[in-house]
């Protein structure tokens, strides 16, 4: 039996007893009778024996005990994990189905999908899909204030990010996608029954987040609501799956079309976030008919014959790579006896079962199924037919590099391409992998006790783009109320509103993610920095022979770098900005001979000599209203 932990205990019974006896003179000086017949020594021997047994048990845990300990950390056994990815229609290929097909087609969930000219692992769709030839006529953002932003052109030429819900992603902002089907039959095929249970997909390629880690799995629910709107009707569409987490990451929206009673040729999909989004998404492309794929295949009705009605009869699955999630049943076992079939259930241990229990035991490590002996679990009758159904995958061997062309069963030679790698495959998690994950969780997912713990957890939040964070020191003049104040900054990219990046929804999202890990009795408050706008008006004289335009750019860059709020040289909170500070920064710029004039303003206010900052305050350089003029020596005069 492999050990759960390393051998860290070299003490044995005699060692523990000797340690106890050595402590007696100091702890109980009146106790002088240390002979073996003394009741106190007997008690000490009993405690030493119990301690040695506990130390031995800690290093010799049974398999079922290891599984029980792992379950306490939410580590449940799982099989081989399949690789997953998205196949996008290839608009550059004139022979691709997205260009040549006219009628809508249903892609069954067991359709075979493979890279073109490859005999590698087999894939299939994650859902039963409706593939609808057509195109997006318009992609528009309708803001709550009545403005409309047209993203149609930039969406057709992916490469530049746009904000599908505007710069704020409020609850009343709407993303409208006007779609026109190529077929006169409209959205569904001529035989509507063929599309029953089929879903339609919207693929999303999101820009990379500024900060924070990319999550591996999608959230359990979507913050979005989708409606299909025609000239006369409005149909709400249920979201079967949203791996984009509200268009914040690359993935697909899988939409249930069962509520659509008509088959419109032209319609509008309206996407909105009723509660708003924590931050505005940035998207490179949105396209319909993206196919989510998963590597592997299903094995249905694998037959094994029970010859002889032997106790403890077992067999191994014919196909390796058993695939199942932690919440799924690994296999389905049906036993046919005397032409009557019944489904047997899986148990953890046959030893705990009765003689009439129709159960089996599954060893995930070896893919072996074992039946009872007649006392602990039933024995299948002689000649019984055992039918086993399960899913398999090739794990990491199913990974495929990006930009490969793919063949989908029923669509000719090439269907589309995968702009991102097909990845995520892994082998089954054995007890060693569970041990590594348990140690990682103990090390990283513990309660947030110290200020460093809270800051590291905030910076690692996925998709919220926390670029900087710190804890406000406690005020010794005020009583300790158990409240901890975290100042968090959101990273900005082109198009983001620089005035209020840390919105209330964003701060509340950060707080919701961190609160479950705070110690009991400690309250967490998340605030944004208090910004003070800094306006610099300077006139500089360049050194002889220097390019005044370059000197001007260098001077502006120097002020920006000194007032940077994020990055390795970010300014400390609460530090004021003075006239002398700015003068020193400008004098140090290469090519500046002297400062002709310099004014420092707080925003659009009057000239000041120093701009003070609160404890959680930071300066924000206002480049729009700041002016830095550079003139050559002898040009003009000082004002």
C-alpha positions as CSV (number, residue, x, y, z in Angstrom):
1,X,0.0,0.0,0.0
2,X,1.4,3.4,-1.0
3,X,1.7,5.9,1.8
4,X,-0.5,8.9,1.9
5,X,2.2,11.1,3.4
6,X,6.0,10.9,3.6
7,X,7.5,9.2,6.7
8,X,8.0,12.2,8.9
9,X,7.8,10.4,12.3
10,X,10.8,8.5,13.5
11,X,9.6,8.2,17.1
12,X,8.5,4.8,18.4
13,X,6.9,3.5,21.6
14,X,10.2,3.4,23.7
15,X,11.1,6.9,22.4
16,X,7.8,8.4,23.4
17,X,7.9,6.7,26.8
18,X,11.4,8.0,27.4
19,X,10.4,11.5,26.5
20,X,7.5,11.3,29.0
21,X,9.7,10.0,31.8
22,X,12.3,12.7,31.2
23,X,9.7,15.4,31.8
24,X,8.6,14.0,35.2
25,X,11.2,15.7,37.4
26,X,10.3,19.1,36.1
27,X,6.5,18.6,35.9
28,X,6.0,16.5,39.0
29,X,8.9,16.7,41.4
30,X,6.9,15.0,44.2
31,X,6.5,11.9,42.1
32,X,9.5,9.7,42.9
33,X,8.3,6.2,42.2
34,X,9.0,5.7,38.5
35,X,8.8,1.9,38.5
36,X,6.8,0.0,35.9
37,X,4.2,-1.1,38.5
38,X,3.2,2.5,39.2
39,X,-0.2,3.4,37.8
40,X,1.1,6.7,36.5
41,X,3.8,4.9,34.4
42,X,1.1,2.5,33.2
43,X,-1.0,5.4,32.0
44,X,2.1,6.9,30.3
45,X,2.7,3.7,28.5
46,X,-0.9,3.6,27.3
47,X,-0.6,7.1,25.9
48,X,2.7,6.3,24.2
49,X,1.1,3.2,22.6
50,X,-1.9,5.3,21.4
51,X,0.4,8.0,20.0
52,X,2.5,5.4,18.1
53,X,-0.6,3.8,16.7
54,X,-1.9,7.2,15.5
55,X,1.5,8.0,13.9
56,X,1.5,4.7,12.1
57,X,-2.1,5.1,10.9
58,X,-1.3,8.5,9.5
59,X,1.2,6.9,7.1
60,X,-0.8,3.8,6.3
61,X,-4.2,4.9,5.2
62,X,-6.5,2.6,3.2
63,X,-7.7,3.5,-0.3
64,X,-11.3,4.1,0.9
65,X,-10.0,6.3,3.7
66,X,-7.9,8.3,1.3
67,X,-11.0,8.9,-0.8
68,X,-13.0,10.0,2.2
69,X,-10.3,12.5,3.2
70,X,-10.1,13.8,-0.3
71,X,-13.9,14.2,-0.4
72,X,-13.6,16.5,2.6
73,X,-11.6,18.8,0.3
74,X,-14.1,18.4,-2.5
75,X,-11.7,16.2,-4.4
76,X,-13.8,13.5,-6.0
77,X,-12.5,10.8,-8.2
78,X,-12.8,11.5,-11.9
79,X,-11.8,9.7,-15.1
80,X,-9.8,10.8,-18.1
81,X,-10.5,14.4,-19.0
82,X,-11.1,15.1,-22.7
83,X,-9.7,17.9,-24.8
84,X,-12.2,20.6,-25.8
85,X,-12.3,23.4,-28.4
86,X,-14.3,25.4,-30.9
87,X,-14.5,25.0,-34.6
88,X,-15.3,28.3,-36.4
89,X,-16.7,28.6,-39.9
90,X,-14.0,29.3,-42.5
91,X,-15.1,32.4,-44.4
92,X,-11.8,32.4,-46.4
93,X,-12.5,29.1,-48.0
94,X,-14.8,29.4,-51.1
95,X,-15.7,25.7,-50.8
96,X,-16.6,25.8,-47.1
97,X,-20.2,24.9,-46.1
98,X,-20.7,28.4,-44.7
99,X,-20.3,29.7,-48.2
100,X,-21.9,26.9,-50.3
101,X,-24.8,25.5,-48.2
102,X,-28.3,26.9,-48.3
103,X,-30.5,24.7,-46.0
104,X,-30.1,24.4,-42.3
105,X,-28.6,21.1,-41.1
106,X,-28.8,19.3,-37.8
107,X,-25.5,18.0,-36.5
108,X,-26.1,15.0,-34.2
109,X,-24.2,14.6,-31.0
110,X,-22.5,11.4,-32.3
111,X,-21.3,13.0,-35.5
112,X,-17.6,12.2,-36.1
113,X,-15.3,15.2,-36.2
114,X,-11.6,15.0,-37.1
115,X,-8.8,17.3,-38.4
116,X,-8.5,17.1,-42.1
117,X,-6.1,14.4,-43.4
118,X,-5.6,13.0,-39.9
119,X,-6.1,9.6,-38.4
120,X,-5.8,11.0,-34.8
121,X,-8.3,10.9,-32.0
122,X,-12.0,11.4,-32.8
123,X,-14.1,14.3,-31.7
124,X,-17.9,14.9,-31.5
125,X,-20.2,17.9,-30.8
126,X,-20.9,18.6,-27.1
127,X,-24.6,19.3,-28.0
128,X,-27.0,18.4,-30.7
129,X,-26.7,21.5,-32.9
130,X,-28.6,23.3,-35.6
131,X,-26.3,24.7,-38.2
132,X,-27.9,27.7,-40.0
133,X,-26.3,29.1,-43.2
134,X,-26.5,32.9,-43.3
135,X,-24.7,36.0,-42.2
136,X,-24.7,38.8,-39.7
137,X,-26.1,41.8,-41.4
138,X,-25.6,44.2,-38.5
139,X,-24.1,44.1,-35.0
140,X,-25.1,47.1,-33.0
141,X,-24.9,48.2,-29.4
142,X,-27.9,50.1,-28.2
143,X,-27.0,52.1,-25.1
144,X,-29.4,53.1,-22.4
145,X,-29.0,56.8,-23.3
146,X,-30.3,56.2,-26.8
147,X,-26.9,56.1,-28.6
148,X,-26.2,53.3,-31.1
149,X,-22.7,51.9,-31.7
150,X,-22.2,50.0,-35.0
151,X,-19.6,47.1,-34.7
152,X,-20.5,45.4,-38.0
153,X,-17.3,46.3,-39.9
154,X,-14.9,45.6,-37.1
155,X,-16.6,42.3,-36.3
156,X,-16.1,41.1,-39.9
157,X,-12.3,41.9,-39.7
158,X,-11.3,40.5,-36.4
159,X,-8.2,41.9,-34.9
160,X,-9.4,45.0,-33.1
161,X,-11.4,44.7,-29.9
162,X,-14.8,46.3,-29.4
163,X,-17.1,46.6,-26.4
164,X,-20.4,44.8,-27.2
165,X,-22.2,46.4,-24.3
166,X,-20.5,49.8,-24.4
167,X,-18.0,51.2,-22.0
168,X,-20.1,50.6,-18.9
169,X,-22.1,47.3,-19.6
170,X,-25.2,48.6,-17.7
171,X,-28.4,46.6,-17.3
172,X,-30.2,48.5,-20.0
173,X,-27.5,48.3,-22.6
174,X,-28.4,45.8,-25.4
175,X,-26.3,44.0,-28.0
176,X,-28.4,43.5,-31.2
177,X,-27.3,40.9,-33.8
178,X,-29.3,41.1,-37.1
179,X,-29.1,37.7,-38.8
180,X,-30.4,36.7,-42.2
181,X,-30.7,33.1,-43.2
182,X,-29.7,32.0,-46.7
183,X,-32.6,29.6,-47.2
184,X,-36.2,30.8,-47.9
185,X,-37.3,28.2,-45.4
186,X,-35.7,30.4,-42.7
187,X,-34.2,29.3,-39.4
188,X,-35.3,25.7,-39.4
189,X,-35.1,22.9,-42.1
190,X,-38.2,22.2,-44.1
191,X,-39.0,19.3,-41.8
192,X,-39.2,21.2,-38.5
193,X,-39.3,17.9,-36.4
194,X,-35.7,17.2,-37.5
195,X,-34.5,20.2,-35.4
196,X,-36.3,19.2,-32.2
197,X,-33.9,19.4,-29.3
198,X,-31.2,21.0,-31.4
199,X,-29.4,24.1,-30.2
200,X,-27.9,27.1,-32.0
201,X,-24.5,28.6,-31.1
202,X,-22.9,32.0,-31.0
203,X,-19.1,31.9,-30.8
204,X,-17.1,34.6,-29.0
205,X,-13.4,35.5,-29.3
206,X,-12.6,37.7,-26.4
207,X,-9.6,40.0,-25.9
208,X,-7.1,38.8,-23.3
209,X,-7.7,40.3,-19.8
210,X,-5.4,43.0,-18.5
211,X,-4.7,41.1,-15.2
212,X,-5.9,38.1,-13.3
213,X,-5.8,34.5,-14.2
214,X,-7.9,32.9,-17.0
215,X,-10.4,30.4,-15.5
216,X,-10.4,26.8,-16.7
217,X,-14.1,26.2,-16.3
218,X,-17.2,28.1,-17.0
219,X,-19.5,29.5,-14.4
220,X,-22.6,27.5,-13.5
221,X,-25.0,30.1,-14.9
222,X,-24.9,33.0,-17.4
223,X,-25.5,36.7,-16.5
224,X,-27.0,37.2,-19.9
225,X,-30.5,37.0,-21.2
226,X,-31.2,36.4,-24.9
227,X,-34.3,37.1,-27.0
228,X,-35.0,36.3,-30.7
229,X,-37.0,39.2,-32.2
230,X,-38.9,39.1,-35.5
231,X,-41.2,41.6,-37.1
232,X,-44.2,40.3,-35.1
233,X,-42.9,38.1,-32.3
234,X,-40.4,38.1,-29.4
235,X,-39.1,34.7,-28.2
236,X,-37.0,34.4,-25.0
237,X,-34.2,31.8,-25.5
238,X,-32.9,29.7,-22.7
239,X,-29.1,29.5,-22.5
240,X,-28.1,25.9,-22.3
241,X,-24.4,26.7,-21.8
242,X,-22.3,29.8,-21.6
243,X,-18.6,29.2,-21.6
244,X,-18.0,32.9,-22.2
245,X,-19.1,33.9,-18.7
246,X,-21.0,36.9,-20.1
247,X,-18.8,37.5,-23.2
248,X,-15.7,38.0,-20.8
249,X,-13.7,35.1,-22.2
250,X,-13.5,33.1,-25.5
251,X,-16.2,30.4,-25.7
252,X,-19.7,29.8,-27.0
253,X,-23.3,30.6,-26.1
254,X,-25.5,27.5,-26.7
255,X,-29.1,28.6,-27.2
256,X,-32.3,26.5,-26.9
257,X,-34.6,27.2,-29.9
258,X,-37.5,25.1,-28.7
259,X,-39.5,28.3,-27.8
260,X,-39.4,29.6,-31.4
261,X,-42.7,28.6,-33.0
262,X,-42.1,30.2,-36.5
263,X,-39.1,29.9,-38.9
264,X,-38.1,33.5,-39.6
265,X,-35.6,34.2,-42.4
266,X,-34.4,37.4,-40.9
267,X,-34.4,38.1,-37.2
268,X,-32.5,39.9,-34.4
269,X,-30.9,38.4,-31.4
270,X,-30.9,40.8,-28.4
271,X,-28.4,40.1,-25.6
272,X,-28.6,42.0,-22.3
273,X,-27.3,41.6,-18.8
274,X,-30.3,42.4,-16.5
275,X,-28.0,43.0,-13.5
276,X,-25.2,44.6,-15.5
277,X,-21.7,43.2,-15.8
278,X,-18.8,43.6,-13.4
279,X,-16.7,45.0,-16.2
280,X,-17.4,45.8,-19.8
281,X,-16.4,42.8,-22.1
282,X,-13.9,43.4,-24.9
283,X,-14.5,41.1,-27.9
284,X,-12.6,40.5,-31.1
285,X,-15.3,38.6,-33.0
286,X,-18.9,37.2,-32.6
287,X,-20.0,34.6,-35.1
288,X,-22.9,32.0,-35.3
289,X,-22.6,28.3,-36.1
290,X,-19.5,27.7,-34.0
291,X,-19.2,24.0,-33.1
292,X,-18.1,23.2,-29.5
293,X,-16.3,19.8,-29.7
294,X,-15.1,17.3,-27.2
295,X,-12.6,14.5,-27.8
296,X,-13.7,10.9,-27.2
297,X,-16.5,8.5,-28.1
298,X,-19.2,6.5,-26.4
299,X,-19.1,2.7,-26.0
300,X,-22.6,1.4,-25.9
301,X,-23.6,-2.1,-24.8
302,X,-20.2,-3.8,-24.5
303,X,-21.0,-7.4,-23.8
304,X,-19.4,-9.7,-21.3
305,X,-20.6,-13.3,-20.4
306,X,-20.7,-14.6,-16.9
307,X,-19.5,-18.2,-17.3
308,X,-19.9,-20.5,-14.3
309,X,-21.6,-18.1,-11.8
310,X,-18.2,-17.7,-10.0
311,X,-18.0,-15.6,-6.9
312,X,-16.0,-12.4,-7.1
313,X,-16.2,-12.6,-10.9
314,X,-14.6,-9.6,-12.6
315,X,-13.6,-8.3,-16.0
316,X,-11.8,-5.3,-17.5
317,X,-13.3,-2.8,-19.8
318,X,-12.3,-3.4,-23.5
319,X,-11.5,0.2,-24.3
320,X,-9.1,2.2,-22.0
321,X,-9.4,5.8,-21.1
322,X,-12.7,5.8,-19.0
323,X,-14.1,9.3,-19.1
324,X,-16.5,10.8,-16.6
325,X,-16.8,13.9,-14.5
326,X,-16.8,13.9,-10.7
327,X,-20.6,14.2,-10.5
328,X,-21.3,11.6,-13.2
329,X,-21.7,7.8,-13.0
330,X,-18.6,6.3,-14.7
331,X,-20.4,3.3,-16.3
332,X,-23.9,1.9,-16.7
333,X,-24.1,-1.9,-16.1
334,X,-27.1,-3.9,-17.2
335,X,-27.3,-7.6,-16.4
336,X,-29.6,-9.8,-18.6
337,X,-30.6,-13.0,-16.8
338,X,-33.2,-15.4,-18.3
339,X,-34.1,-12.8,-20.9
340,X,-34.8,-10.2,-18.3
341,X,-32.6,-7.2,-18.0
342,X,-31.9,-5.1,-14.9
343,X,-29.6,-2.3,-14.1
344,X,-27.1,-2.9,-11.3
345,X,-25.8,-0.1,-9.2
346,X,-22.2,0.7,-8.2
347,X,-21.1,0.5,-4.6
348,X,-17.9,1.7,-2.9
349,X,-17.2,-1.6,-1.1
350,X,-18.7,-5.0,-1.7
351,X,-17.8,-6.0,1.8
352,X,-20.6,-3.8,3.1
353,X,-23.3,-5.3,0.9
354,X,-25.9,-8.0,1.5
355,X,-26.4,-11.3,-0.4
356,X,-29.3,-10.0,-2.5
357,X,-27.9,-6.6,-3.4
358,X,-27.5,-6.2,-7.2
359,X,-24.3,-4.2,-7.0
360,X,-20.8,-4.1,-8.5
361,X,-17.5,-2.5,-7.5
362,X,-15.5,-0.4,-10.0
363,X,-11.7,0.0,-9.7
364,X,-11.1,3.3,-11.6
365,X,-7.3,2.8,-11.6
366,X,-7.5,-0.5,-13.6
367,X,-11.0,0.0,-15.3
368,X,-12.1,-3.3,-13.7
369,X,-15.6,-4.3,-12.6
370,X,-16.0,-6.9,-9.8
371,X,-19.3,-8.6,-8.7
372,X,-20.2,-10.1,-5.4
373,X,-19.5,-13.5,-3.9
374,X,-23.1,-14.4,-2.9
375,X,-22.6,-13.2,0.7
376,X,-21.4,-9.6,-0.1
377,X,-23.4,-8.8,-3.2
378,X,-25.2,-11.0,-5.7
379,X,-23.4,-13.3,-8.2
380,X,-24.6,-13.1,-11.8
381,X,-26.2,-16.3,-13.0
382,X,-24.3,-18.7,-15.2
383,X,-24.5,-17.5,-18.8
384,X,-25.8,-14.0,-17.8
385,X,-25.1,-11.3,-20.3
386,X,-23.5,-8.1,-18.8
387,X,-23.8,-5.0,-21.0
388,X,-21.6,-2.1,-20.1
389,X,-22.0,1.4,-21.5
390,X,-19.4,4.1,-20.9
391,X,-17.4,7.0,-22.5
392,X,-13.7,7.1,-23.2
393,X,-11.2,9.7,-24.3
394,X,-7.5,9.9,-25.1
395,X,-6.7,12.6,-22.5
396,X,-3.8,14.8,-23.4
397,X,-3.3,12.9,-26.6
398,X,-6.4,14.6,-27.9
399,X,-4.8,18.1,-28.0
400,X,-4.7,19.8,-31.4
401,X,-2.7,22.9,-32.4
402,X,-4.6,26.0,-33.5
403,X,-5.5,27.0,-37.1
404,X,-6.1,23.4,-38.2
405,X,-8.8,22.6,-40.8
406,X,-11.6,20.2,-39.6
407,X,-13.9,17.7,-41.2
408,X,-17.4,17.3,-39.8
409,X,-19.5,14.3,-40.8
410,X,-22.0,15.3,-43.4
411,X,-20.2,18.5,-44.5
412,X,-17.8,17.4,-47.2
413,X,-14.0,17.8,-46.9
414,X,-13.5,20.9,-44.8
415,X,-15.9,22.5,-42.4
416,X,-13.9,25.1,-40.6
417,X,-10.9,26.0,-38.5
418,X,-10.0,26.3,-34.8
419,X,-8.4,29.7,-34.1
420,X,-7.5,28.5,-30.6
421,X,-5.8,25.3,-29.6
422,X,-8.0,22.3,-28.7
423,X,-6.7,21.5,-25.2
424,X,-7.7,20.5,-21.7
425,X,-7.2,16.8,-22.0
426,X,-5.6,15.0,-19.0
427,X,-5.3,11.5,-17.6
428,X,-7.4,10.3,-14.7
429,X,-6.7,11.7,-11.3
430,X,-5.1,9.0,-9.1
431,X,-4.5,9.4,-5.4
432,X,-1.1,11.1,-6.1
433,X,-2.8,13.8,-8.2
434,X,-5.4,14.2,-5.5
435,X,-2.6,14.6,-2.9
436,X,-0.9,17.3,-5.0
437,X,-4.1,19.2,-5.5
438,X,-5.0,18.9,-1.8
439,X,-1.6,20.3,-0.9
440,X,-2.1,23.1,-3.4
441,X,-5.5,24.0,-1.9
442,X,-4.1,24.0,1.6
443,X,-1.3,26.2,0.5
444,X,-3.3,28.6,-1.7
445,X,-7.0,28.3,-0.9
446,X,-6.7,28.9,2.8
447,X,-8.5,31.6,4.8
448,X,-7.3,35.2,4.0
449,X,-5.7,36.1,7.3
450,X,-3.0,38.6,6.6
451,X,-3.0,41.6,4.4
452,X,-0.7,39.9,1.9
453,X,-3.2,37.0,1.7
454,X,-6.0,39.3,0.7
455,X,-4.0,41.3,-1.8
456,X,-2.7,38.1,-3.6
457,X,-6.2,36.7,-3.7
458,X,-7.6,39.9,-5.2
459,X,-4.8,40.1,-7.9
460,X,-5.5,36.5,-8.9
461,X,-9.3,36.9,-9.4
462,X,-10.2,35.6,-12.9
463,X,-11.6,38.1,-15.5
464,X,-12.0,41.0,-13.1
465,X,-8.7,42.6,-14.1
466,X,-7.5,43.7,-10.7
467,X,-4.3,45.5,-11.6
468,X,-3.3,46.7,-8.1
469,X,-4.5,46.2,-4.6
470,X,-3.5,47.1,-1.0
471,X,-5.0,47.1,2.5
472,X,-5.7,50.4,4.2
473,X,-3.7,50.4,7.5
474,X,-5.9,50.4,10.7
475,X,-6.4,53.8,12.4
476,X,-5.0,53.4,15.9
477,X,-7.2,56.3,17.1
478,X,-10.4,54.4,16.3
479,X,-11.7,51.2,17.9
480,X,-11.1,47.9,16.1
481,X,-14.5,46.9,14.6
482,X,-13.2,43.8,12.7
483,X,-13.5,45.5,9.3
484,X,-10.7,45.3,6.7
485,X,-10.6,47.8,3.8
486,X,-9.2,46.7,0.5
487,X,-8.4,49.3,-2.1
488,X,-8.6,47.7,-5.6
489,X,-7.7,49.1,-9.0
490,X,-9.0,47.8,-12.3
491,X,-6.7,47.7,-15.3
492,X,-7.7,49.9,-18.2
493,X,-7.4,49.3,-22.0
494,X,-8.3,51.4,-25.0
495,X,-11.9,52.4,-25.0
496,X,-12.4,52.1,-21.2
497,X,-13.8,55.1,-19.3
498,X,-10.8,56.4,-17.3
499,X,-13.0,58.5,-15.0
500,X,-14.7,55.7,-13.0
501,X,-13.0,52.4,-13.8
502,X,-13.8,50.9,-10.3
503,X,-17.6,51.0,-10.6
504,X,-19.8,49.9,-7.8
505,X,-20.7,46.6,-9.6
506,X,-17.0,45.9,-10.1
507,X,-16.1,46.5,-6.4
508,X,-19.0,44.4,-5.3
509,X,-17.9,41.5,-7.6
510,X,-14.4,41.6,-6.1
511,X,-16.0,41.6,-2.6
512,X,-18.3,38.6,-3.4
513,X,-15.3,36.6,-4.6
514,X,-13.2,37.2,-1.5
515,X,-15.8,37.2,1.3
516,X,-16.1,33.4,1.5
517,X,-12.4,33.1,2.4
518,X,-12.4,35.8,5.1
519,X,-12.2,34.6,8.7
520,X,-15.3,34.4,10.8
521,X,-16.1,37.7,12.3
522,X,-14.1,39.8,9.9
523,X,-15.9,42.1,7.5
524,X,-14.4,43.1,4.1
525,X,-15.0,46.4,2.4
526,X,-13.7,47.0,-1.1
527,X,-13.2,50.5,-2.3
528,X,-11.5,52.2,-5.2
529,X,-8.7,54.7,-4.9
530,X,-9.5,58.4,-4.5
531,X,-8.0,60.0,-7.5
532,X,-6.7,63.5,-7.7
533,X,-6.3,64.9,-11.2
534,X,-2.9,66.5,-11.8
535,X,-2.5,69.1,-14.6
536,X,0.9,70.2,-15.6
537,X,1.5,73.4,-17.6
538,X,5.2,73.7,-18.5
539,X,7.4,75.6,-20.9
540,X,10.8,74.1,-21.4
541,X,14.0,75.2,-23.2
542,X,15.7,72.5,-25.2
543,X,19.5,72.1,-25.3
544,X,21.2,73.3,-28.5
545,X,20.8,70.8,-31.4
546,X,18.1,68.7,-29.8
547,X,14.8,67.8,-31.5
548,X,12.1,69.8,-29.7
549,X,9.4,67.3,-30.6
550,X,11.3,64.4,-29.2
551,X,12.1,66.4,-26.0
552,X,8.4,67.2,-25.6
553,X,7.5,63.5,-25.9
554,X,10.2,62.5,-23.4
555,X,9.0,65.1,-21.0
556,X,5.4,63.9,-21.1
557,X,6.6,60.3,-20.8
558,X,8.6,61.2,-17.7
559,X,5.7,62.8,-16.0
560,X,3.4,59.8,-16.9
561,X,6.0,57.4,-15.5
562,X,6.4,59.3,-12.3
563,X,2.6,59.4,-11.8
564,X,1.9,55.9,-12.9
565,X,-0.6,54.1,-10.7
566,X,0.1,50.5,-11.9
567,X,3.1,48.6,-12.9
568,X,6.5,47.9,-11.2
569,X,7.2,51.6,-10.6
570,X,3.6,52.5,-9.4
571,X,3.3,55.5,-7.1
572,X,2.6,54.8,-3.5
573,X,-0.8,55.8,-2.2
574,X,-1.1,58.9,-0.1
575,X,2.1,60.5,-1.4
576,X,1.5,64.2,-2.4
577,X,2.7,65.8,-5.6
578,X,4.5,69.1,-5.3
579,X,5.7,71.8,-7.6
580,X,9.3,70.8,-6.8
581,X,8.7,67.1,-7.6
582,X,7.5,67.9,-11.1
583,X,10.3,70.4,-11.6
584,X,12.9,67.8,-10.7
585,X,11.3,65.2,-13.1
586,X,11.4,67.7,-16.0
587,X,15.0,68.8,-15.3
588,X,16.1,65.2,-15.5
589,X,14.8,64.7,-19.0
590,X,17.5,64.3,-21.5
591,X,17.6,67.4,-23.8
592,X,16.0,69.9,-21.3
593,X,18.3,72.9,-20.7
594,X,16.1,74.7,-18.3
595,X,12.5,75.2,-17.2
596,X,11.1,78.5,-18.4
597,X,7.8,78.3,-16.5
598,X,5.9,75.6,-14.6
599,X,2.4,75.6,-13.1
600,X,0.7,72.8,-11.2
601,X,-3.0,72.5,-11.0
602,X,-5.5,70.2,-9.2
603,X,-7.8,69.3,-12.1
604,X,-9.3,72.4,-13.6
605,X,-8.8,74.4,-10.4
606,X,-6.4,77.1,-9.5
607,X,-2.7,76.8,-9.4
608,X,-1.3,75.1,-6.3
609,X,2.1,74.4,-4.9
610,X,1.3,71.0,-3.7
611,X,-1.5,68.5,-4.2
612,X,-2.1,66.4,-1.1
613,X,-3.5,62.9,-1.2
614,X,-5.6,60.9,1.3
615,X,-4.4,57.6,2.7
616,X,-6.0,55.7,-0.2
617,X,-5.5,58.4,-2.8
618,X,-3.5,58.4,-6.0
619,X,-2.6,61.1,-8.6
620,X,-4.1,60.8,-12.1
621,X,-2.1,62.6,-14.7
622,X,-4.6,64.6,-16.9
623,X,-2.8,64.5,-20.3
624,X,-5.7,66.1,-22.1
625,X,-5.6,69.3,-20.2
626,X,-1.8,69.3,-19.5
627,X,0.5,71.2,-21.9
628,X,4.3,70.9,-22.2
629,X,5.8,73.3,-24.7
630,X,9.4,73.0,-25.7
631,X,11.2,75.9,-27.4
632,X,14.7,76.3,-28.7
633,X,17.3,78.5,-26.9
634,X,16.7,82.2,-27.5
635,X,13.1,81.6,-28.7
636,X,10.5,83.8,-27.0
637,X,10.7,85.0,-23.4
638,X,9.6,83.8,-20.1
639,X,6.0,84.8,-19.2
